[in-house]
């Protein structure tokens, strides 16, 4: 397990999506990551209001998809306790209308490298 200080030293940003890694949690951040039985993660794009755009963190994930670049995933287990889940690749993306939120959201499917 890692402390937040250790994760930040590697992740290098307070944002959930960094240039080479991303952060997942179980709703504490306001984002609804979905952990699937096969080990994949459905990761919502960056932006909690208005339709998400292909900028900032979303651009990082779109570029990782296009270039097949792996990203390290850190999972928040509890306050100040993080697990390095290893390298994941962006397998696919959907730009989906969320009726309850009345906006479009990117959903990235992340799969662990084996």
C-alpha distance (Angstrom), angle and dihedral (degrees) to the residues before:
residue distance angle dihedral
X1 . . .
X2 3.78 . .
X3 3.80 133.7 .
X4 3.80 120.5 -125.8
X5 3.80 88.6 -107.5
X6 3.82 90.4 57.2
X7 3.82 92.2 46.8
X8 3.81 92.3 47.7
X9 3.82 90.8 51.0
X10 3.82 88.2 59.4
X11 3.83 101.0 30.9
X12 3.84 92.4 46.2
X13 3.81 97.7 -159.9
X14 3.80 139.8 69.7
X15 3.81 89.1 -135.0
X16 3.79 119.8 96.4
X17 3.80 92.5 -121.0
X18 3.78 117.9 54.9
X19 3.80 129.1 177.3
X20 3.83 93.3 -94.0
X21 3.81 105.7 12.0
X22 3.78 144.6 30.8
X23 3.76 139.1 -150.5
X24 3.80 126.0 -127.3
X25 3.77 130.0 -173.4
X26 3.78 139.7 162.5
X27 3.79 99.0 -95.7
X28 3.80 101.3 -60.8
X29 3.81 91.2 116.0
X30 3.80 94.0 50.7
X31 3.82 92.1 -106.4
X32 3.81 121.1 113.1
X33 3.79 105.4 -134.7
X34 3.79 110.9 -176.2
X35 3.80 117.8 -147.0
X36 3.82 110.1 -154.9
X37 3.82 126.9 -152.2
X38 3.82 91.9 -116.4
X39 3.82 91.1 60.4
X40 3.80 95.0 -101.0
X41 3.80 122.2 128.4
X42 3.80 125.8 -143.8
X43 3.77 101.3 -145.8
X44 3.82 120.5 -166.7
X45 3.78 116.5 -136.9
X46 3.79 125.6 -109.0
X47 3.79 118.0 -77.1
X48 3.81 129.1 67.3
X49 3.81 98.3 -156.8
X50 3.79 133.7 42.2
X51 3.78 123.5 11.1
X52 3.78 111.6 -44.6
X53 3.79 117.7 -112.0
X54 3.84 132.4 -151.6
X55 3.82 92.8 -102.8
X56 3.82 137.4 105.9
X57 3.80 111.5 -5.3
X58 3.79 93.3 2.9
X59 3.80 88.9 57.3
X60 3.83 90.0 51.3
X61 3.81 90.4 54.6
X62 3.81 93.8 43.5
X63 3.80 90.1 50.8
X64 3.82 90.8 47.1
X65 3.81 88.3 53.8
X66 3.81 92.6 49.9
X67 3.82 94.6 45.3
X68 3.83 97.1 37.3
X69 3.82 89.1 -124.4
X70 3.80 116.0 165.8
X71 3.80 120.4 -132.4
X72 3.80 128.3 -157.4
X73 3.82 114.5 -119.2
X74 3.80 123.5 -148.2
X75 3.81 117.6 -167.3
X76 3.78 122.7 -155.7
X77 3.81 105.1 -133.1
X78 3.82 95.9 175.8
X79 3.82 135.1 -29.0
X80 3.82 110.0 -42.7
X81 3.81 91.6 -3.7
X82 3.80 118.7 106.0
X83 3.78 133.6 173.0
X84 3.80 122.8 -147.4
X85 3.82 101.6 -133.9
X86 3.78 92.6 -172.9
X87 3.78 131.1 -125.1
X88 3.79 122.8 -20.3
X89 3.77 132.0 -178.9
X90 3.78 126.7 -144.7
X91 3.79 102.1 -113.5
X92 3.81 98.7 179.3
X93 3.79 145.1 -19.6
X94 3.79 134.9 -143.7
X95 3.79 126.1 -166.2
X96 3.77 99.4 -148.4
X97 3.81 133.3 -175.1
X98 3.82 108.6 -124.3
X99 3.80 104.0 -154.0
X100 3.82 96.6 -164.8
X101 3.80 91.3 51.0
X102 3.82 94.2 37.8
X103 3.80 92.8 -135.9
X104 3.79 144.7 91.3
X105 3.79 118.0 -98.4
X106 3.79 130.7 -171.6
X107 3.82 113.7 -127.5
X108 3.79 112.9 -164.3
X109 3.79 119.6 -164.3
X110 3.80 109.1 -143.6
X111 3.80 119.5 -166.9
X112 3.80 126.0 -169.4
X113 3.78 118.6 -112.9
X114 3.78 111.0 -118.5
